Amino acid sequence: MQKMDKSQKTFREGDIIMRQGELGESAYIIEEGFVEISLEKPDGERLVVATRGTGAIIGEMSLIDSAPRTATVTAKNDCVLLEITKDDFSRRLDASDPVLRMTMQVILTRYRDTLVRSDIRQDMVSFPLAEDLEREYLQESDTIDKIRISNEFLESLSNDEICLHYQPLVNLQDGTVYGFEALMRWFHPERGFIPPGIFIPIIEDSGLIIEASKWAFREACNALKRIQEQTGYHNELNMSVNFSSTDFSSDGFLDNIYNTISETDVQAKNIHLEITERLLINQPAQAKETLNICREAGMGISIDDFGTGYSSLSYLHAFPINTLKIDQSFIRDMHINESSKALVKSIITLGENLDMSIVAEGVEQIEEGKLLKEMGCNYAQGYYFAKPMSEKDVIECVSNWNNDMI
């Protein structure tokens, strides 16, 4: 066997991938090659019961219990396998919808029971071959690529290939820098730049977003402290960090927030937690309690991409939100489209009436910035002002900031 990386493994022809009777901690998806599945009968006779090819999964029962392997799997030719560990599977299952999680656990347990009760040597000719079903399913999905990206992300996080860039938020009324939004960036050593729109949903589904968010929050707090000191703004600048519903439901979320703020020596009033509307809908009771505690500590709470999700006025009243971020889709043609302009104005007025700050996202033209200022919008971010930058570039940018851009 030759190891390629943490998730991919190669086996040469004749290698035993898993042995009957041994305990296993991993399952595998076959990316290349064929394997042979065999049983050893009590009298020592070896019985070949199946083969599996590209797209098939083997050793799947090891993901749900510690029972010994029921068969031996041997590489028929050179094979490349994608490993799924029990820990990885458990993390993905824990991050799934509770109903889906319960259903999956019941199905897997009953599947194990069915295997125990049945004679697996019988030919069930009325059913399609398992490998054909698995191959058809995987051809219609992007499962393998998602698993690979998820595993590579975790490795890249350990290798400092993940970083944060910071996009300035500008006070539209006086032109000064109000703060920054921390945005995760992945520069893969082989794939190059991987857009957040690709990897963020994948690490959310896999549960890796919890580890990633902890890292990002600490990194952002440390960066804020350094930027404040090196630009002379001290406690005047703020940092916004994105969190998912998975983060809020994780154990120790609040403890991590409090400990990070304390250990990095930033002030809670300079920290803004950005959440989506989905969090408030999916976990209303838990979200309200957690957000109330954060607000009482002095942190700001922002609704990201406001207007694109569920957009209910009731949650604006029920939850301790103090900032709305208008999605960039409403800003893009605002200066030429009266409907978009009216919608943006309505959100700004809503914010004023509820004593909330308004941030306009995706400002790319001076006309947009001027119109937003006239409407009374508090803050804005976008490529017209500055793109997301490294910490070094942010310090230089803020140190030479022009307050007269609008």
C-alpha positions in Angstrom: 0.0 0.0 0.0 1.2 3.5 -0.8 -0.3 6.5 0.9 -1.0 9.6 -1.3 -2.5 12.0 1.2 -4.7 11.9 4.2 -7.9 10.8 2.3 -6.5 8.9 -0.7 -4.7 5.6 -0.6 -3.4 3.4 -3.3 -3.2 -0.4 -3.1 -1.2 -2.6 -5.5 -2.7 -5.7 -7.2 -2.9 -8.5 -4.6 -2.8 -6.2 -1.6 -5.3 -7.0 1.2 -7.4 -3.9 1.9 -9.3 -5.3 4.8 -9.3 -8.7 6.4 -12.1 -10.8 7.6 -12.3 -10.8 11.5 -10.2 -7.7 11.9 -11.7 -4.5 13.4 -12.0 -1.6 11.1 -12.2 2.2 11.6 -12.7 3.2 7.9 -14.7 2.7 4.8 -13.5 3.4 1.3 -15.0 4.6 -2.0 -13.2 3.1 -5.0 -12.0 5.9 -7.3 -10.0 3.6 -9.6 -9.6 -0.2 -9.9 -11.5 -3.3 -8.9 -11.6 -5.3 -5.7 -12.6 -8.9 -4.8 -14.7 -9.7 -1.7 -14.2 -13.2 -0.3 -15.3 -15.2 2.8 -13.3 -17.8 4.7 -15.5 -20.7 5.7 -15.0 -22.6 9.0 -13.2 -25.4 7.2 -10.7 -22.9 5.7 -12.2 -22.8 2.2 -12.1 -19.4 0.5 -15.3 -18.3 -1.2 -15.4 -15.3 -3.6 -18.8 -13.7 -3.1 -18.5 -10.4 -5.1 -16.4 -7.8 -6.8 -16.6 -4.1 -6.7 -15.4 -1.4 -9.1 -15.2 2.4 -9.5 -17.8 4.2 -7.5 -18.5 1.4 -5.0 -18.2 1.8 -1.2 -16.6 -1.0 0.8 -16.3 -1.5 4.6 -19.3 0.7 5.3 -20.4 -1.1 8.4 -17.3 -0.1 10.3 -18.7 3.4 10.3 -21.5 2.5 12.7 -20.1 -0.1 15.0 -16.9 -2.0 16.0 -17.9 -5.4 14.8 -15.2 -7.4 13.0 -15.0 -7.3 9.3 -17.3 -9.9 7.7 -15.2 -10.4 4.6 -11.7 -10.0 3.1 -11.3 -7.4 0.4 -8.4 -7.8 -2.0 -7.2 -5.5 -4.8 -7.7 -7.2 -8.2 -5.5 -4.5 -9.8 -3.9 -1.3 -8.8 -6.6 0.7 -6.9 -7.0 4.3 -5.7 -9.4 4.5 -2.7 -10.9 7.5 -0.9 -11.0 6.9 2.8 -13.9 7.8 5.1 -13.0 7.5 8.7 -15.5 6.8 11.5 -14.8 10.2 13.0 -15.4 11.9 9.7 -18.7 10.1 9.2 -19.8 10.9 12.8 -19.0 14.6 12.3 -21.0 14.7 9.1 -23.9 12.9 10.7 -23.9 15.2 13.7 -24.0 18.2 11.4 -27.0 16.9 9.5 -30.7 17.6 10.1 -31.9 15.9 13.3 -34.6 13.9 11.4 -32.1 12.9 8.8 -29.6 11.9 11.4 -32.1 9.7 13.3 -33.4 8.1 10.1 -29.9 7.3 8.9 -28.9 5.7 12.3 -32.1 3.5 12.2 -31.5 2.5 8.6 -27.8 1.6 9.3 -28.7 -0.4 12.4 -31.4 -2.3 10.7 -29.1 -3.0 7.7 -26.6 -4.5 10.1 -29.3 -6.7 11.6 -30.4 -7.8 8.1 -26.9 -8.9 7.3 -26.7 -10.9 10.5 -30.0 -12.6 9.9 -29.4 -13.4 6.2 -27.3 -15.9 4.4 -25.0 -13.6 2.4 -23.9 -16.5 0.2 -27.3 -16.7 -1.4 -27.8 -15.1 -4.8 -30.6 -12.6 -4.6 -31.2 -12.5 -8.4 -34.3 -10.4 -8.2 -32.2 -7.4 -7.0 -29.8 -5.3 -9.1 -26.1 -5.8 -8.3 -25.0 -3.6 -5.4 -22.0 -2.2 -7.3 -24.3 -1.1 -10.2 -26.6 0.8 -7.8 -23.7 2.4 -6.1 -22.0 3.4 -9.3 -25.2 4.9 -10.7 -25.7 6.9 -7.5 -22.2 8.3 -7.5 -22.3 9.2 -11.2 -25.3 11.4 -10.4 -23.7 13.1 -7.4 -20.5 14.9 -6.5 -20.0 12.9 -3.3 -16.4 12.0 -4.0 -15.3 15.5 -4.9 -17.0 16.9 -1.8 -15.3 14.4 0.5 -11.9 15.1 -1.1 -12.4 18.9 -0.7 -13.5 18.4 2.9 -10.5 16.3 3.8 -8.1 18.6 1.9 -9.5 21.6 3.7 -8.7 20.1 7.1 -5.1 19.4 5.9 -4.8 22.9 4.4 -6.0 24.4 7.7 -3.1 22.6 9.5 -0.6 23.7 6.8 -1.5 27.4 6.9 -3.0 27.3 3.4 -6.2 28.9 4.7 -6.1 32.6 5.5 -8.3 35.5 6.2 -8.7 38.6 4.0 -10.3 41.7 5.3 -12.7 44.0 3.4 -13.1 47.6 4.9 -16.5 48.8 5.9 -16.9 52.5 5.3 -18.9 55.1 7.2 -20.9 56.8 4.4 -21.5 60.0 6.3 -17.9 61.0 6.9 -15.9 58.6 4.7 -13.8 57.0 7.4 -13.1 53.3 7.9 -15.6 51.8 10.4 -14.2 48.3 10.5 -13.8 45.1 8.4 -15.4 41.9 7.5 -13.2 38.8 7.8 -13.5 36.6 4.8 -11.9 33.1 4.6 -9.6 32.4 1.6 -8.2 29.1 0.4 -5.1 29.0 -1.7 -4.6 25.3 -2.5 -1.0 24.2 -3.4 -2.3 22.3 -6.5 -5.8 23.5 -7.3 -4.9 27.2 -6.8 -7.5 29.6 -5.4 -10.8 27.8 -4.4 -13.7 30.2 -4.2 -15.6 30.4 -0.8 -18.8 29.6 -2.7 -17.3 26.2 -3.4 -15.7 25.1 -0.1 -17.9 26.9 2.5 -21.1 24.9 1.8 -19.0 21.7 1.8 -17.3 22.3 5.2 -20.7 23.3 6.6 -22.2 20.0 5.5 -19.3 18.0 6.8 -19.3 19.8 10.2 -15.7 21.1 9.6 -17.2 24.6 9.7 -17.0 24.5 13.5 -13.2 24.0 13.6 -12.8 26.6 10.8 -14.9 29.2 12.5 -13.0 28.8 15.8 -9.8 29.3 13.9 -11.2 32.3 11.9 -12.6 34.1 15.0 -9.3 33.9 16.8 -7.3 34.9 13.8 -9.7 37.9 13.1 -9.5 39.1 16.7 -5.7 38.9 16.7 -5.6 40.7 13.4 -8.0 43.4 14.7 -5.7 44.1 17.6 -2.6 44.4 15.4 -4.5 46.6 12.8 -5.8 48.9 15.6 -2.3 49.4 17.0 -0.4 49.8 13.8 -2.9 52.3 12.2 -3.4 54.4 15.4 -7.1 53.8 15.4 -6.9 51.8 18.7 -10.4 50.9 19.8 -12.2 52.7 17.0 -12.2 49.8 14.4 -14.5 46.9 14.4 -14.4 43.3 13.1 -17.3 41.3 11.6 -17.0 37.5 11.6 -19.4 35.1 9.9 -21.0 32.2 11.9 -23.3 29.4 10.7 -26.2 27.7 12.3 -23.9 24.7 12.8 -21.5 26.9 14.9 -24.3 28.1 17.1 -25.5 24.5 17.8 -22.0 23.3 18.7 -20.9 22.6 22.2 -18.9 25.3 23.8 -19.7 28.0 21.3 -20.2 30.8 23.8 -17.2 29.6 25.9 -15.0 29.8 22.8 -16.3 33.3 21.9 -15.6 34.6 25.5 -12.2 32.9 25.8 -11.0 34.2 22.5 -12.0 37.8 23.2 -10.3 37.6 26.6 -7.1 35.9 25.3 -6.7 38.3 22.3 -7.4 41.4 24.4 -9.9 42.9 22.1 -13.0 44.7 23.3 -16.4 43.0 22.9 -17.9 46.2 21.5 -15.6 46.0 18.5 -16.8 42.5 17.6 -19.8 41.8 15.3 -21.2 38.4 14.8 -22.7 37.9 11.3 -25.4 35.4 11.0 -27.9 34.4 8.3 -31.7 34.5 8.5 -31.7 30.7 8.3 -30.3 30.4 11.8 -33.2 32.4 13.3 -35.7 30.1 11.6 -34.1 26.8 12.2 -33.0 27.3 15.8 -35.1 30.2 17.2 -35.0 29.3 20.9 -31.3 28.5 21.1 -30.4 31.4 18.8 -32.3 33.9 20.9 -30.7 32.8 24.1 -27.1 32.8 22.6 -27.6 36.1 20.8 -29.0 37.8 23.9 -25.9 36.8 25.9 -23.6 38.1 23.2 -25.4 41.4 23.0 -25.4 41.8 26.8 -21.6 41.3 26.6 -21.4 44.3 24.1 -21.0 42.4 20.8 -23.0 43.5 17.7 -25.3 41.1 15.8 -25.6 41.5 12.0 -28.0 39.8 9.6 -26.0 39.0 6.5 -27.6 39.1 3.0 -30.8 40.6 4.3 -33.7 40.2 2.0 -32.6 37.1 0.3 -33.9 34.6 2.8 -37.0 34.4 4.9 -37.1 38.1 5.8 -39.7 38.2 8.5 -40.3 41.4 10.4 -41.2 39.3 13.5 -37.7 38.1 14.0 -36.3 41.6 13.8 -38.4 42.4 16.8 -37.8 39.1 18.6 -34.1 38.8 18.3 -31.4 41.2 19.6 -30.2 42.3 16.1 -28.6 45.7 15.7 -27.4 45.7 12.1 -28.9 44.7 8.8 -26.6 44.1 5.7 -28.4 44.7 2.5 -27.5 42.0 -0.1 -25.5 43.2 -3.0 -28.1 41.9 -5.5 -30.3 44.9 -4.5 -27.5 47.4 -4.8 -26.2 46.5 -8.3 -28.7 48.3 -10.4 -30.2 50.5 -7.8 -29.2 53.8 -9.5 -30.9 52.8 -12.7 -33.8 50.7 -11.5 -36.6 52.4 -9.5 -37.9 49.2 -8.0 -34.5 48.3 -6.6 -34.0 51.8 -5.4 -37.4 51.7 -3.6 -36.6 48.4 -1.9 -33.2 49.6 -0.6 -34.8 52.8 0.7 -37.5 50.7 2.5 -34.8 48.6 4.2 -32.9 51.7 5.3 -36.1 53.3 6.7 -36.9 50.0 8.4 -33.5 50.1 10.1 -34.0 53.7 11.2 -37.3 52.9 12.7 -36.0 49.9 14.6 -32.8 51.7 15.7 -30.6 49.4 13.6 -27.5 50.2 11.6 -27.6 49.5 7.9 -24.6 48.2 5.8 -24.9 48.1 2.0 -22.9 45.2 0.5 -21.3 45.1 -3.0 -20.9 48.8 -3.7 -18.9 48.9 -7.0 -19.7 52.3 -8.4 -19.5 55.9 -7.0 -23.1 56.5 -8.1 -24.3 53.7 -5.8 -22.3 55.1 -2.9 -23.6 58.6 -3.3 -27.2 57.4 -3.6 -26.9 55.3 -0.5 -25.5 58.3 1.4 -28.4 60.4 0.3 -30.8 57.7 1.5 -29.2 57.8 5.0 -27.4 54.4 4.8 -24.9 54.2 7.6 -22.1 52.0 6.1 -21.0 50.3 2.9 -18.5 47.8 1.6 -17.5 46.8 -1.9 -14.9 47.0 -4.5 -15.4 50.7 -5.1 -13.9 51.3 -1.7 -11.6 48.4 -1.4 -11.4 44.7 -2.2 -10.8 42.1 0.5 -7.0 42.2 1.4 -4.4 40.6 3.5 -3.7 42.0 6.9 -0.5 43.7 5.6 -2.3 45.4 2.8 -5.2 46.4 5.0 -2.8 48.2 7.4 -1.2 50.1 4.4 -4.6 50.9 3.0 -6.1 52.2 6.2 -3.0 54.2 7.0 -3.3 56.0 3.6 -7.2 56.1 3.6 -8.9 58.8 1.6 -12.1 60.0 3.4 -13.3 61.9 0.3 -14.3 58.9 -1.8 -18.0 59.8 -1.7 
